[in-house]
Amino acid sequence: MRIKPQTIATANTPGFIDEKEMLRRIPVCRRTLKHWRDNGTLPWISAKGRRILFHWPSCEAALLRAQRNAE
């Protein structure tokens, strides 16, 4: 049985999720997520080249801050 590389990376990095999982948790389009990455709304890291990872607790806190500041 072969294990997918992203399964290994997710298991070794607790709290980090990939873009696909982020889009499942936050119902926005991919372009909006990229815009939030580019303008610094959401913290992210680039792992192994093109792979983007998000630290979910940090992203959740950033979204809550943005929600409170939007009033």
C-alpha positions as CSV (number, residue, x, y, z in Angstrom):
1,M,0.0,0.0,0.0
2,R,1.4,3.4,-1.0
3,I,0.7,6.4,1.2
4,K,0.1,9.8,-0.5
5,P,2.8,12.4,0.2
6,Q,0.3,14.9,1.5
7,T,-0.9,12.4,4.1
8,I,2.7,12.1,5.4
9,A,3.2,15.9,5.4
10,T,-0.1,16.6,7.2
11,A,0.7,13.9,9.8
12,N,4.1,15.4,10.5
13,T,2.8,19.0,10.8
14,P,0.1,19.2,13.3
15,G,-2.2,22.2,12.9
16,F,-1.2,22.7,9.2
17,I,-3.7,22.2,6.4
18,D,-3.4,22.4,2.6
19,E,-5.3,24.6,0.3
20,K,-7.9,22.0,-0.4
21,E,-8.7,21.5,3.2
22,M,-8.8,25.3,3.8
23,L,-11.3,25.7,1.0
24,R,-13.5,23.0,2.7
25,R,-13.4,24.8,6.0
26,I,-13.9,28.3,4.6
27,P,-16.5,28.4,1.8
28,V,-14.8,30.9,-0.5
29,C,-13.5,30.6,-4.0
30,R,-9.9,29.7,-4.7
31,R,-9.2,33.2,-6.1
32,T,-10.5,34.8,-2.9
33,L,-8.2,32.6,-0.8
34,K,-5.2,33.6,-3.1
35,H,-6.1,37.2,-2.6
36,W,-6.2,36.8,1.1
37,R,-2.8,35.2,1.0
38,D,-1.3,37.9,-1.2
39,N,-2.5,40.8,0.8
40,G,-1.5,39.2,4.2
41,T,-5.0,38.6,5.6
42,L,-4.1,34.9,6.1
43,P,-0.7,33.5,7.2
44,W,0.7,30.8,5.0
45,I,4.0,29.0,4.2
46,S,5.3,27.5,1.1
47,A,6.4,23.9,1.6
48,K,8.4,21.8,-0.9
49,G,8.2,24.2,-3.8
50,R,4.6,25.0,-4.9
51,R,2.7,23.4,-2.0
52,I,0.9,26.0,0.2
53,L,0.2,25.2,3.8
54,F,-1.9,27.1,6.3
55,H,-1.7,27.0,10.1
56,W,-5.3,26.6,10.9
57,P,-5.3,28.1,14.5
58,S,-3.5,31.2,13.1
59,C,-5.8,31.5,10.2
60,E,-8.9,31.2,12.3
61,A,-7.6,33.9,14.6
62,A,-6.8,36.2,11.6
63,L,-10.3,35.7,10.2
64,L,-11.9,36.5,13.6
65,R,-9.8,39.7,13.9
66,A,-10.8,40.7,10.3
67,Q,-14.4,40.1,11.2
68,R,-14.2,42.2,14.3
69,N,-12.5,45.1,12.4
70,A,-15.1,45.1,9.6
71,E,-17.7,46.6,11.8
